[in-house]
Amino acid sequence: MVSAPSANSTQSSPYSFGTTVGQTSGPVFPGNATAGGMIVINNGTVNVAIVTATMNLGALGVYTGATAGVAVINGPGCVNLAPGDKFIFDNLLATAAWNGIAQGGTGALTFLCF
């Protein structure tokens, strides 16, 4: 069950983005300034990792500031999605752009913004 989004959305609900995902980290979602929430679905047949396009990656608890997010399967800051998995933002704004990578073969993701 999806709860009410954290902010009023001006988005018609839901708005869908679909993309293929390659074996090199790259953009998979451009961001959506009006999204009050989002569901990410791995509707492909391979594992996929996603990460925000901008992140603060640290080493041993030391953080150096914003840097480009590089998606890595099982990598720090990444969210791993097996085939059929869903990642749900139901009480957070979901406006950021995302990068992704597929583990072997070509992946497929759907982003449902509301």
Secondary structure by P-SEA (a helix, b strand, c coil): cccccccccccccbbbbbbbbccccccccccccccccbbbbccccbbbbbbccccccccccccccccbbbbccccccbbbbcccbbbbcccccccbbbbbcccccbbbbbbbcc
